[in-house]
Amino acid sequence: MGQSENWFIALVVIVFSAMIVWRFLRIMKMRKWNLAWYRGEFPSLVARDGRVTCYSCNSSNIGTERLMEGMYMRRHFCRHCGITLYYSPES
């Protein structure tokens, strides 16, 4: 095997490793940004009955979507302005 082939293999390993680390960090961030976190950051925007209001536009029209890519997480977002509010694990 030549010098250039070794560099190519090393580059592929580095890129693949970086993608795995990035994905892991993204999932960890999502797990931290849950409903309890949102309630702690914006206590007046989470009602006792669990209704959530957007911190950006004060809309209570909140949607949920499944995040694919094997993350098994859901994104809760404001349907009015589109901002992500918090994440929850899929059941």
N, CA, C and O atoms as a CHARMM CRD file, in Angstrom:
* protein
*
  364
    1    1 MET  N      0.84700  -1.16900   0.00000 PROA 1      0.00000
    2    1 MET  CA     0.00000   0.00000   0.00000 PROA 1      0.00000
    3    1 MET  C      0.89700   1.23900   0.00000 PROA 1      0.00000
    4    1 MET  O      1.87600   1.30500   0.74400 PROA 1      0.00000
    5    2 GLY  N      0.55500   2.21900  -0.84200 PROA 2      0.00000
    6    2 GLY  CA     1.35900   3.41800  -0.95800 PROA 2      0.00000
    7    2 GLY  C      1.00400   4.46900   0.07400 PROA 2      0.00000
    8    2 GLY  O      0.03100   4.34500   0.81800 PROA 2      0.00000
    9    3 GLN  N      1.82700   5.51100   0.09600 PROA 3      0.00000
   10    3 GLN  CA     1.64000   6.61800   1.03800 PROA 3      0.00000
   11    3 GLN  C      0.30300   7.32400   0.83500 PROA 3      0.00000
   12    3 GLN  O     -0.37300   7.66200   1.80700 PROA 3      0.00000
   13    4 SER  N     -0.08600   7.55000  -0.42700 PROA 4      0.00000
   14    4 SER  CA    -1.33500   8.26800  -0.68700 PROA 4      0.00000
   15    4 SER  C     -2.55100   7.44600  -0.26200 PROA 4      0.00000
   16    4 SER  O     -3.54800   8.01700   0.18200 PROA 4      0.00000
   17    5 GLU  N     -2.48900   6.13400  -0.38600 PROA 5      0.00000
   18    5 GLU  CA    -3.59800   5.28700   0.04500 PROA 5      0.00000
   19    5 GLU  C     -3.74800   5.30800   1.56200 PROA 5      0.00000
   20    5 GLU  O     -4.86900   5.28800   2.07100 PROA 5      0.00000
   21    6 ASN  N     -2.63800   5.34800   2.28600 PROA 6      0.00000
   22    6 ASN  CA    -2.68700   5.43000   3.74700 PROA 6      0.00000
   23    6 ASN  C     -3.34200   6.73900   4.19600 PROA 6      0.00000
   24    6 ASN  O     -4.13300   6.75100   5.14000 PROA 6      0.00000
   25    7 TRP  N     -3.00900   7.83600   3.51700 PROA 7      0.00000
   26    7 TRP  CA    -3.60300   9.12200   3.85000 PROA 7      0.00000
   27    7 TRP  C     -5.11000   9.11000   3.59400 PROA 7      0.00000
   28    7 TRP  O     -5.88900   9.65000   4.38000 PROA 7      0.00000
   29    8 PHE  N     -5.50400   8.49000   2.48900 PROA 8      0.00000
   30    8 PHE  CA    -6.92000   8.43000   2.16300 PROA 8      0.00000
   31    8 PHE  C     -7.68500   7.62500   3.21300 PROA 8      0.00000
   32    8 PHE  O     -8.75700   8.04100   3.65300 PROA 8      0.00000
   33    9 ILE  N     -7.15300   6.50200   3.60400 PROA 9      0.00000
   34    9 ILE  CA    -7.79600   5.66800   4.62500 PROA 9      0.00000
   35    9 ILE  C     -7.88100   6.42600   5.94900 PROA 9      0.00000
   36    9 ILE  O     -8.90900   6.38300   6.62400 PROA 9      0.00000
   37   10 ALA  N     -6.81100   7.11600   6.31800 PROA 10     0.00000
   38   10 ALA  CA    -6.81600   7.90100   7.55300 PROA 10     0.00000
   39   10 ALA  C     -7.86400   9.00400   7.48600 PROA 10     0.00000
   40   10 ALA  O     -8.55100   9.26400   8.47400 PROA 10     0.00000
   41   11 LEU  N     -7.99400   9.64900   6.34300 PROA 11     0.00000
   42   11 LEU  CA    -8.97800  10.71400   6.17000 PROA 11     0.00000
   43   11 LEU  C    -10.39900  10.16400   6.29900 PROA 11     0.00000
   44   11 LEU  O    -11.24500  10.78400   6.94400 PROA 11     0.00000
   45   12 VAL  N    -10.66300   9.01400   5.69400 PROA 12     0.00000
   46   12 VAL  CA   -11.98500   8.39900   5.78900 PROA 12     0.00000
   47   12 VAL  C    -12.30500   8.05600   7.24100 PROA 12     0.00000
   48   12 VAL  O    -13.42000   8.29700   7.70200 PROA 12     0.00000
   49   13 VAL  N    -11.34600   7.50100   7.95800 PROA 13     0.00000
   50   13 VAL  CA   -11.55800   7.14500   9.36700 PROA 13     0.00000
   51   13 VAL  C    -11.83400   8.38900  10.20000 PROA 13     0.00000
   52   13 VAL  O    -12.71500   8.36800  11.06000 PROA 13     0.00000
   53   14 ILE  N    -11.10800   9.45900   9.96500 PROA 14     0.00000
   54   14 ILE  CA   -11.29600  10.70900  10.71100 PROA 14     0.00000
   55   14 ILE  C    -12.68000  11.29700  10.43000 PROA 14     0.00000
   56   14 ILE  O    -13.37200  11.70700  11.36200 PROA 14     0.00000
   57   15 VAL  N    -13.08600  11.34200   9.17900 PROA 15     0.00000
   58   15 VAL  CA   -14.39600  11.90600   8.82100 PROA 15     0.00000
   59   15 VAL  C    -15.51100  11.05800   9.42200 PROA 15     0.00000
   60   15 VAL  O    -16.46300  11.60300   9.98100 PROA 15     0.00000
   61   16 PHE  N    -15.40900   9.74700   9.31900 PROA 16     0.00000
   62   16 PHE  CA   -16.41500   8.85600   9.87500 PROA 16     0.00000
   63   16 PHE  C    -16.50100   9.01600  11.39000 PROA 16     0.00000
   64   16 PHE  O    -17.59900   9.05600  11.94400 PROA 16     0.00000
   65   17 SER  N    -15.37200   9.10800  12.05600 PROA 17     0.00000
   66   17 SER  CA   -15.35000   9.29800  13.51100 PROA 17     0.00000
   67   17 SER  C    -15.97900  10.62800  13.90200 PROA 17     0.00000
   68   17 SER  O    -16.72000  10.70000  14.88200 PROA 17     0.00000
   69   18 ALA  N    -15.69200  11.67500  13.14600 PROA 18     0.00000
   70   18 ALA  CA   -16.26400  12.99100  13.42700 PROA 18     0.00000
   71   18 ALA  C    -17.78000  12.96600  13.26700 PROA 18     0.00000
   72   18 ALA  O    -18.49200  13.62000  14.02900 PROA 18     0.00000
   73   19 MET  N    -18.27700  12.22500  12.29000 PROA 19     0.00000
   74   19 MET  CA   -19.72500  12.12500  12.08800 PROA 19     0.00000
   75   19 MET  C    -20.37800  11.40500  13.26700 PROA 19     0.00000
   76   19 MET  O    -21.45900  11.80200  13.70200 PROA 19     0.00000
   77   20 ILE  N    -19.75200  10.37100  13.78300 PROA 20     0.00000
   78   20 ILE  CA   -20.28900   9.64800  14.92700 PROA 20     0.00000
   79   20 ILE  C    -20.30700  10.53900  16.16500 PROA 20     0.00000
   80   20 ILE  O    -21.29500  10.55900  16.89800 PROA 20     0.00000
   81   21 VAL  N    -19.22700  11.27200  16.40400 PROA 21     0.00000
   82   21 VAL  CA   -19.16000  12.16800  17.56600 PROA 21     0.00000
   83   21 VAL  C    -20.19800  13.27000  17.43900 PROA 21     0.00000
   84   21 VAL  O    -20.86300  13.59100  18.42300 PROA 21     0.00000
   85   22 TRP  N    -20.36100  13.86200  16.25300 PROA 22     0.00000
   86   22 TRP  CA   -21.34600  14.92100  16.04200 PROA 22     0.00000
   87   22 TRP  C    -22.75000  14.40900  16.32600 PROA 22     0.00000
   88   22 TRP  O    -23.53900  15.09300  16.97800 PROA 22     0.00000
   89   23 ARG  N    -23.06700  13.21900  15.84500 PROA 23     0.00000
   90   23 ARG  CA   -24.39400  12.63000  16.07500 PROA 23     0.00000
   91   23 ARG  C    -24.64000  12.38200  17.56500 PROA 23     0.00000
   92   23 ARG  O    -25.72100  12.66900  18.07800 PROA 23     0.00000
   93   24 PHE  N    -23.64100  11.85400  18.24500 PROA 24     0.00000
   94   24 PHE  CA   -23.74600  11.60500  19.68400 PROA 24     0.00000
   95   24 PHE  C    -23.99800  12.90700  20.43800 PROA 24     0.00000
   96   24 PHE  O    -24.87300  12.96000  21.30100 PROA 24     0.00000
   97   25 LEU  N    -23.24400  13.95000  20.12300 PROA 25     0.00000
   98   25 LEU  CA   -23.41500  15.24500  20.79800 PROA 25     0.00000
   99   25 LEU  C    -24.79200  15.84300  20.50800 PROA 25     0.00000
  100   25 LEU  O    -25.39600  16.46300  21.38300 PROA 25     0.00000
  101   26 ARG  N    -25.27900  15.66200  19.30300 PROA 26     0.00000
  102   26 ARG  CA   -26.60700  16.17400  18.94200 PROA 26     0.00000
  103   26 ARG  C    -27.69400  15.47000  19.75000 PROA 26     0.00000
  104   26 ARG  O    -28.61100  16.11900  20.25300 PROA 26     0.00000
  105   27 ILE  N    -27.59600  14.16600  19.87600 PROA 27     0.00000
  106   27 ILE  CA   -28.58500  13.41500  20.65200 PROA 27     0.00000
  107   27 ILE  C    -28.51700  13.81200  22.12500 PROA 27     0.00000
  108   27 ILE  O    -29.55300  13.94700  22.77500 PROA 27     0.00000
  109   28 MET  N    -27.32200  13.99900  22.65300 PROA 28     0.00000
  110   28 MET  CA   -27.18300  14.40300  24.05500 PROA 28     0.00000
  111   28 MET  C    -27.82000  15.77500  24.28600 PROA 28     0.00000
  112   28 MET  O    -28.46800  15.99200  25.31000 PROA 28     0.00000
  113   29 LYS  N    -27.63900  16.69300  23.34800 PROA 29     0.00000
  114   29 LYS  CA   -28.26400  18.01700  23.45600 PROA 29     0.00000
  115   29 LYS  C    -29.78100  17.88600  23.45500 PROA 29     0.00000
  116   29 LYS  O    -30.46800  18.54800  24.23300 PROA 29     0.00000
  117   30 MET  N    -30.29700  17.03200  22.58300 PROA 30     0.00000
  118   30 MET  CA   -31.74700  16.84700  22.50700 PROA 30     0.00000
  119   30 MET  C    -32.29800  16.27400  23.80800 PROA 30     0.00000
  120   30 MET  O    -33.37000  16.67700  24.26100 PROA 30     0.00000
  121   31 ARG  N    -31.58500  15.35400  24.39800 PROA 31     0.00000
  122   31 ARG  CA   -32.05500  14.76200  25.65300 PROA 31     0.00000
  123   31 ARG  C    -32.05300  15.77900  26.78800 PROA 31     0.00000
  124   31 ARG  O    -32.88900  15.69900  27.68900 PROA 31     0.00000
  125   32 LYS  N    -31.13200  16.73100  26.75800 PROA 32     0.00000
  126   32 LYS  CA   -31.09100  17.77700  27.79200 PROA 32     0.00000
  127   32 LYS  C    -32.18900  18.81400  27.58300 PROA 32     0.00000
  128   32 LYS  O    -32.73900  19.34200  28.54900 PROA 32     0.00000
  129   33 TRP  N    -32.50900  19.10600  26.32400 PROA 33     0.00000
  130   33 TRP  CA   -33.52400  20.11300  26.01200 PROA 33     0.00000
  131   33 TRP  C    -34.89600  19.44500  25.96800 PROA 33     0.00000
  132   33 TRP  O    -35.51800  19.36100  24.90900 PROA 33     0.00000
  133   34 ASN  N    -35.36600  18.97100  27.12400 PROA 34     0.00000
  134   34 ASN  CA   -36.65500  18.28800  27.22000 PROA 34     0.00000
  135   34 ASN  C    -37.69900  19.23600  27.82800 PROA 34     0.00000
  136   34 ASN  O    -37.42600  20.42000  28.02600 PROA 34     0.00000
  137   35 LEU  N    -38.88700  18.71200  28.12100 PROA 35     0.00000
  138   35 LEU  CA   -39.95800  19.54700  28.67100 PROA 35     0.00000
  139   35 LEU  C    -39.57700  20.11400  30.03800 PROA 35     0.00000
  140   35 LEU  O    -39.90900  21.26100  30.34000 PROA 35     0.00000
  141   36 ALA  N    -38.89500  19.33900  30.85800 PROA 36     0.00000
  142   36 ALA  CA   -38.46700  19.84600  32.17500 PROA 36     0.00000
  143   36 ALA  C    -37.51100  21.02500  32.00600 PROA 36     0.00000
  144   36 ALA  O    -37.59200  22.00200  32.75100 PROA 36     0.00000
  145   37 TRP  N    -36.60800  20.93600  31.03000 PROA 37     0.00000
  146   37 TRP  CA   -35.69300  22.04300  30.74400 PROA 37     0.00000
  147   37 TRP  C    -36.49100  23.27000  30.29600 PROA 37     0.00000
  148   37 TRP  O    -36.24000  24.38100  30.76300 PROA 37     0.00000
  149   38 TYR  N    -37.45800  23.06500  29.38700 PROA 38     0.00000
  150   38 TYR  CA   -38.26800  24.17700  28.88200 PROA 38     0.00000
  151   38 TYR  C    -39.04400  24.83400  30.02300 PROA 38     0.00000
  152   38 TYR  O    -39.12700  26.06000  30.10100 PROA 38     0.00000
  153   39 ARG  N    -39.60900  24.01200  30.90400 PROA 39     0.00000
  154   39 ARG  CA   -40.34800  24.52900  32.06600 PROA 39     0.00000
  155   39 ARG  C    -39.42200  25.33600  32.97000 PROA 39     0.00000
  156   39 ARG  O    -39.82400  26.36800  33.50900 PROA 39     0.00000
  157   40 GLY  N    -38.18500  24.87200  33.13900 PROA 40     0.00000
  158   40 GLY  CA   -37.21900  25.60100  33.96100 PROA 40     0.00000
  159   40 GLY  C    -36.79600  26.92700  33.34200 PROA 40     0.00000
  160   40 GLY  O    -36.60800  27.91800  34.04700 PROA 40     0.00000
  161   41 GLU  N    -36.64900  26.93900  32.02100 PROA 41     0.00000
  162   41 GLU  CA   -36.25100  28.16900  31.32500 PROA 41     0.00000
  163   41 GLU  C    -37.39800  29.16300  31.19500 PROA 41     0.00000
  164   41 GLU  O    -37.19000  30.37200  31.29800 PROA 41     0.00000
  165   42 PHE  N    -38.60500  28.65800  30.97000 PROA 42     0.00000
  166   42 PHE  CA   -39.77700  29.50600  30.71700 PROA 42     0.00000
  167   42 PHE  C    -40.95000  29.02700  31.56800 PROA 42     0.00000
  168   42 PHE  O    -41.92700  28.51000  31.02700 PROA 42     0.00000
  169   43 PRO  N    -40.87300  29.18900  32.88300 PROA 43     0.00000
  170   43 PRO  CA   -41.91700  28.62900  33.76000 PROA 43     0.00000
  171   43 PRO  C    -43.31500  29.18700  33.49000 PROA 43     0.00000
  172   43 PRO  O    -44.30500  28.48000  33.68200 PROA 43     0.00000
  173   44 SER  N    -43.40900  30.40900  33.05900 PROA 44     0.00000
  174   44 SER  CA   -44.73100  30.99400  32.82300 PROA 44     0.00000
  175   44 SER  C    -45.36200  30.50300  31.51200 PROA 44     0.00000
  176   44 SER  O    -46.53400  30.77200  31.25200 PROA 44     0.00000
  177   45 LEU  N    -44.59000  29.78800  30.69000 PROA 45     0.00000
  178   45 LEU  CA   -45.09800  29.34600  29.38700 PROA 45     0.00000
  179   45 LEU  C    -45.54400  27.89100  29.37400 PROA 45     0.00000
  180   45 LEU  O    -45.98100  27.38500  28.34000 PROA 45     0.00000
  181   46 VAL  N    -45.43600  27.21100  30.51800 PROA 46     0.00000
  182   46 VAL  CA   -45.91500  25.82800  30.62800 PROA 46     0.00000
  183   46 VAL  C    -46.99900  25.80800  31.69900 PROA 46     0.00000
  184   46 VAL  O    -46.72700  26.01800  32.88100 PROA 46     0.00000
  185   47 ALA  N    -48.22600  25.55300  31.26700 PROA 47     0.00000
  186   47 ALA  CA   -49.36700  25.55500  32.19400 PROA 47     0.00000
  187   47 ALA  C    -49.37500  24.28000  33.02900 PROA 47     0.00000
  188   47 ALA  O    -48.69800  23.30200  32.71100 PROA 47     0.00000
  189   48 ARG  N    -50.15200  24.31300  34.09500 PROA 48     0.00000
  190   48 ARG  CA   -50.25700  23.13400  34.97200 PROA 48     0.00000
  191   48 ARG  C    -50.80400  21.91700  34.24000 PROA 48     0.00000
  192   48 ARG  O    -50.44900  20.78200  34.56000 PROA 48     0.00000
  193   49 ASP  N    -51.66900  22.15300  33.25700 PROA 49     0.00000
  194   49 ASP  CA   -52.24600  21.03100  32.50700 PROA 49     0.00000
  195   49 ASP  C    -51.29600  20.53000  31.41600 PROA 49     0.00000
  196   49 ASP  O    -51.63900  19.61000  30.67300 PROA 49     0.00000
  197   50 GLY  N    -50.11000  21.12800  31.31300 PROA 50     0.00000
  198   50 GLY  CA   -49.10900  20.67500  30.35100 PROA 50     0.00000
  199   50 GLY  C    -49.11000  21.43100  29.03600 PROA 50     0.00000
  200   50 GLY  O    -48.26700  21.16700  28.17900 PROA 50     0.00000
  201   51 ARG  N    -50.02900  22.35900  28.85300 PROA 51     0.00000
  202   51 ARG  CA   -50.04000  23.14700  27.61400 PROA 51     0.00000
  203   51 ARG  C    -48.82500  24.05300  27.56100 PROA 51     0.00000
  204   51 ARG  O    -48.46400  24.70000  28.54400 PROA 51     0.00000
  205   52 VAL  N    -48.20800  24.08300  26.40100 PROA 52     0.00000
  206   52 VAL  CA   -46.96400  24.83000  26.20600 PROA 52     0.00000
  207   52 VAL  C    -47.23300  26.00500  25.27900 PROA 52     0.00000
  208   52 VAL  O    -48.01100  25.90000  24.33100 PROA 52     0.00000
  209   53 THR  N    -46.58200  27.11700  25.56300 PROA 53     0.00000
  210   53 THR  CA   -46.64900  28.30900  24.72400 PROA 53     0.00000
  211   53 THR  C    -45.25600  28.60700  24.20300 PROA 53     0.00000
  212   53 THR  O    -44.26900  28.39900  24.90800 PROA 53     0.00000
  213   54 CYS  N    -45.17200  29.08800  22.98700 PROA 54     0.00000
  214   54 CYS  CA   -43.89300  29.40600  22.35400 PROA 54     0.00000
  215   54 CYS  C    -43.25300  30.61600  23.03100 PROA 54     0.00000
  216   54 CYS  O    -43.92200  31.61800  23.28300 PROA 54     0.00000
  217   55 TYR  N    -41.97000  30.52100  23.32300 PROA 55     0.00000
  218   55 TYR  CA   -41.25600  31.62800  23.95000 PROA 55     0.00000
  219   55 TYR  C    -40.95500  32.74700  22.96700 PROA 55     0.00000
  220   55 TYR  O    -40.65700  33.86700  23.38200 PROA 55     0.00000
  221   56 SER  N    -41.02700  32.46400  21.67100 PROA 56     0.00000
  222   56 SER  CA   -40.68500  33.46200  20.67000 PROA 56     0.00000
  223   56 SER  C    -41.87500  34.31800  20.25000 PROA 56     0.00000
  224   56 SER  O    -41.76600  35.54100  20.15300 PROA 56     0.00000
  225   57 CYS  N    -43.02700  33.65900  19.99800 PROA 57     0.00000
  226   57 CYS  CA   -44.17800  34.40900  19.47800 PROA 57     0.00000
  227   57 CYS  C    -45.42300  34.28300  20.35100 PROA 57     0.00000
  228   57 CYS  O    -46.46700  34.83800  20.00900 PROA 57     0.00000
  229   58 ASN  N    -45.33600  33.56900  21.46400 PROA 58     0.00000
  230   58 ASN  CA   -46.44200  33.36300  22.40100 PROA 58     0.00000
  231   58 ASN  C    -47.62800  32.59100  21.81700 PROA 58     0.00000
  232   58 ASN  O    -48.73900  32.68600  22.33700 PROA 58     0.00000
  233   59 SER  N    -47.40700  31.83800  20.75800 PROA 59     0.00000
  234   59 SER  CA   -48.46000  31.00500  20.19700 PROA 59     0.00000
  235   59 SER  C    -48.56700  29.71400  21.00600 PROA 59     0.00000
  236   59 SER  O    -47.56800  29.20000  21.50900 PROA 59     0.00000
  237   60 SER  N    -49.78300  29.20100  21.12500 PROA 60     0.00000
  238   60 SER  CA   -49.96800  27.91300  21.79600 PROA 60     0.00000
  239   60 SER  C    -50.24900  26.80600  20.77900 PROA 60     0.00000
  240   60 SER  O    -50.66900  25.71100  21.15200 PROA 60     0.00000
  241   61 ASN  N    -50.01800  27.08900  19.50800 PROA 61     0.00000
  242   61 ASN  CA   -50.19200  26.11200  18.43900 PROA 61     0.00000
  243   61 ASN  C    -48.87700  25.34400  18.28500 PROA 61     0.00000
  244   61 ASN  O    -48.02900  25.70300  17.46800 PROA 61     0.00000
  245   62 ILE  N    -48.72100  24.28600  19.08000 PROA 62     0.00000
  246   62 ILE  CA   -47.47000  23.53700  19.14700 PROA 62     0.00000
  247   62 ILE  C    -47.63600  22.21200  18.42800 PROA 62     0.00000
  248   62 ILE  O    -48.62600  21.50900  18.62900 PROA 62     0.00000
  249   63 GLY  N    -46.67300  21.87400  17.59800 PROA 63     0.00000
  250   63 GLY  CA   -46.70100  20.61300  16.85700 PROA 63     0.00000
  251   63 GLY  C    -45.58600  19.69000  17.29500 PROA 63     0.00000
  252   63 GLY  O    -44.65400  20.09700  17.98800 PROA 63     0.00000
  253   64 THR  N    -45.69700  18.43800  16.88000 PROA 64     0.00000
  254   64 THR  CA   -44.69600  17.42600  17.19800 PROA 64     0.00000
  255   64 THR  C    -44.34900  16.67300  15.92200 PROA 64     0.00000
  256   64 THR  O    -45.23200  16.33000  15.13600 PROA 64     0.00000
  257   65 GLU  N    -43.06400  16.41900  15.71900 PROA 65     0.00000
  258   65 GLU  CA   -42.66000  15.60200  14.58300 PROA 65     0.00000
  259   65 GLU  C    -41.58200  14.62100  14.99900 PROA 65     0.00000
  260   65 GLU  O    -40.73900  14.91900  15.84500 PROA 65     0.00000
  261   66 ARG  N    -41.62400  13.45400  14.39400 PROA 66     0.00000
  262   66 ARG  CA   -40.61400  12.43400  14.66000 PROA 66     0.00000
  263   66 ARG  C    -39.33700  12.78100  13.90900 PROA 66     0.00000
  264   66 ARG  O    -39.37900  13.16200  12.73900 PROA 66     0.00000
  265   67 LEU  N    -38.21800  12.65000  14.57700 PROA 67     0.00000
  266   67 LEU  CA   -36.93200  12.83300  13.92900 PROA 67     0.00000
  267   67 LEU  C    -36.44700  11.46400  13.48600 PROA 67     0.00000
  268   67 LEU  O    -36.27800  10.56200  14.30600 PROA 67     0.00000
  269   68 MET  N    -36.23100  11.31700  12.23300 PROA 68     0.00000
  270   68 MET  CA   -35.80700  10.02500  11.69700 PROA 68     0.00000
  271   68 MET  C    -34.30900   9.84100  11.95300 PROA 68     0.00000
  272   68 MET  O    -33.77900  10.39400  12.91700 PROA 68     0.00000
  273   69 GLU  N    -33.65900   9.11300  11.14800 PROA 69     0.00000
  274   69 GLU  CA   -32.21800   8.86100  11.25900 PROA 69     0.00000
  275   69 GLU  C    -31.87300   8.02800  12.49000 PROA 69     0.00000
  276   69 GLU  O    -30.74800   8.10300  12.98200 PROA 69     0.00000
  277   70 GLY  N    -32.81400   7.24000  12.99400 PROA 70     0.00000
  278   70 GLY  CA   -32.52700   6.36400  14.11300 PROA 70     0.00000
  279   70 GLY  C    -32.28600   7.05800  15.43500 PROA 70     0.00000
  280   70 GLY  O    -31.66700   6.48000  16.32900 PROA 70     0.00000
  281   71 MET  N    -32.76300   8.29000  15.58200 PROA 71     0.00000
  282   71 MET  CA   -32.54400   9.02900  16.82800 PROA 71     0.00000
  283   71 MET  C    -33.60000   8.71600  17.87600 PROA 71     0.00000
  284   71 MET  O    -33.35000   8.87700  19.07000 PROA 71     0.00000
  285   72 TYR  N    -34.76700   8.27400  17.45100 PROA 72     0.00000
  286   72 TYR  CA   -35.87000   7.94700  18.36100 PROA 72     0.00000
  287   72 TYR  C    -36.22400   9.12800  19.26600 PROA 72     0.00000
  288   72 TYR  O    -36.45800   8.96500  20.46300 PROA 72     0.00000
  289   73 MET  N    -36.25900  10.31300  18.67000 PROA 73     0.00000
  290   73 MET  CA   -36.60400  11.52900  19.38800 PROA 73     0.00000
  291   73 MET  C    -37.72800  12.23500  18.62600 PROA 73     0.00000
  292   73 MET  O    -37.92600  12.01900  17.43100 PROA 73     0.00000
  293   74 ARG  N    -38.45900  13.08500  19.35700 PROA 74     0.00000
  294   74 ARG  CA   -39.48600  13.93400  18.76600 PROA 74     0.00000
  295   74 ARG  C    -39.11500  15.38900  19.00400 PROA 74     0.00000
  296   74 ARG  O    -38.58000  15.74900  20.05300 PROA 74     0.00000
  297   75 ARG  N    -39.41100  16.21500  18.01200 PROA 75     0.00000
  298   75 ARG  CA   -39.18200  17.65300  18.11400 PROA 75     0.00000
  299   75 ARG  C    -40.52600  18.31700  18.33700 PROA 75     0.00000
  300   75 ARG  O    -41.47500  18.07100  17.59300 PROA 75     0.00000
  301   76 HSD  N    -40.61400  19.15600  19.35500 PROA 76     0.00000
  302   76 HSD  CA   -41.82100  19.93400  19.62900 PROA 76     0.00000
  303   76 HSD  C    -41.52900  21.35600  19.16200 PROA 76     0.00000
  304   76 HSD  O    -40.56000  21.97500  19.60200 PROA 76     0.00000
  305   77 PHE  N    -42.35800  21.86000  18.28600 PROA 77     0.00000
  306   77 PHE  CA   -42.08000  23.14600  17.63900 PROA 77     0.00000
  307   77 PHE  C    -43.33400  24.00600  17.57300 PROA 77     0.00000
  308   77 PHE  O    -44.45500  23.51000  17.68400 PROA 77     0.00000
  309   78 CYS  N    -43.12400  25.27900  17.39300 PROA 78     0.00000
  310   78 CYS  CA   -44.22200  26.22800  17.23600 PROA 78     0.00000
  311   78 CYS  C    -44.68300  26.18800  15.77700 PROA 78     0.00000
  312   78 CYS  O    -43.88600  26.37900  14.85800 PROA 78     0.00000
  313   79 ARG  N    -45.96900  25.94000  15.57900 PROA 79     0.00000
  314   79 ARG  CA   -46.49700  25.90000  14.22200 PROA 79     0.00000
  315   79 ARG  C    -46.64800  27.29400  13.61900 PROA 79     0.00000
  316   79 ARG  O    -46.82100  27.43300  12.40900 PROA 79     0.00000
  317   80 HSD  N    -46.58500  28.30900  14.44900 PROA 80     0.00000
  318   80 HSD  CA   -46.72800  29.68200  13.95600 PROA 80     0.00000
  319   80 HSD  C    -45.40400  30.22700  13.43400 PROA 80     0.00000
  320   80 HSD  O    -45.34600  30.73200  12.31300 PROA 80     0.00000
  321   81 CYS  N    -44.34300  30.13400  14.22900 PROA 81     0.00000
  322   81 CYS  CA   -43.04900  30.70300  13.81000 PROA 81     0.00000
  323   81 CYS  C    -42.01100  29.64300  13.42600 PROA 81     0.00000
  324   81 CYS  O    -40.97300  29.97900  12.85600 PROA 81     0.00000
  325   82 GLY  N    -42.28100  28.36800  13.73300 PROA 82     0.00000
  326   82 GLY  CA   -41.39400  27.29400  13.30100 PROA 82     0.00000
  327   82 GLY  C    -40.21500  26.98500  14.20900 PROA 82     0.00000
  328   82 GLY  O    -39.42900  26.08600  13.90900 PROA 82     0.00000
  329   83 ILE  N    -40.07800  27.69800  15.29200 PROA 83     0.00000
  330   83 ILE  CA   -38.92100  27.51200  16.17500 PROA 83     0.00000
  331   83 ILE  C    -39.07300  26.22200  16.98600 PROA 83     0.00000
  332   83 ILE  O    -40.17500  25.87100  17.40700 PROA 83     0.00000
  333   84 THR  N    -37.96400  25.52700  17.19800 PROA 84     0.00000
  334   84 THR  CA   -37.97200  24.33000  18.03100 PROA 84     0.00000
  335   84 THR  C    -38.00200  24.74400  19.49100 PROA 84     0.00000
  336   84 THR  O    -37.22100  25.59200  19.92200 PROA 84     0.00000
  337   85 LEU  N    -38.91800  24.13200  20.25700 PROA 85     0.00000
  338   85 LEU  CA   -39.06200  24.46800  21.67000 PROA 85     0.00000
  339   85 LEU  C    -38.30700  23.48400  22.55600 PROA 85     0.00000
  340   85 LEU  O    -37.52600  23.88500  23.41900 PROA 85     0.00000
  341   86 TYR  N    -38.54700  22.19700  22.33700 PROA 86     0.00000
  342   86 TYR  CA   -37.86800  21.16300  23.14400 PROA 86     0.00000
  343   86 TYR  C    -37.99700  19.82600  22.43400 PROA 86     0.00000
  344   86 TYR  O    -38.66000  19.72900  21.40100 PROA 86     0.00000
  345   87 TYR  N    -37.36800  18.80200  22.98000 PROA 87     0.00000
  346   87 TYR  CA   -37.37700  17.45900  22.41100 PROA 87     0.00000
  347   87 TYR  C    -37.89200  16.46100  23.43900 PROA 87     0.00000
  348   87 TYR  O    -37.83200  16.70500  24.64400 PROA 87     0.00000
  349   88 SER  N    -38.39700  15.33800  22.95000 PROA 88     0.00000
  350   88 SER  CA   -38.80100  14.24700  23.85200 PROA 88     0.00000
  351   88 SER  C    -38.47200  12.92600  23.17500 PROA 88     0.00000
  352   88 SER  O    -38.45300  12.84200  21.94700 PROA 88     0.00000
  353   89 PRO  N    -38.21100  11.89000  23.97400 PROA 89     0.00000
  354   89 PRO  CA   -37.93600  10.57700  23.38700 PROA 89     0.00000
  355   89 PRO  C    -39.21700   9.95100  22.86200 PROA 89     0.00000
  356   89 PRO  O    -40.29700  10.19000  23.40200 PROA 89     0.00000
  357   90 GLU  N    -39.09600   9.14300  21.79800 PROA 90     0.00000
  358   90 GLU  CA   -40.23800   8.40600  21.31300 PROA 90     0.00000
  359   90 GLU  C    -40.57800   7.29900  22.29600 PROA 90     0.00000
  360   90 GLU  O    -39.69500   6.69500  22.90500 PROA 90     0.00000
  361   91 SER  N    -41.83700   7.05200  22.43700 PROA 91     0.00000
  362   91 SER  CA   -42.27900   5.99500  23.37000 PROA 91     0.00000
  363   91 SER  C    -42.17200   4.64200  22.73000 PROA 91     0.00000
  364   91 SER  O    -42.49700   3.63400  23.35800 PROA 91     0.00000
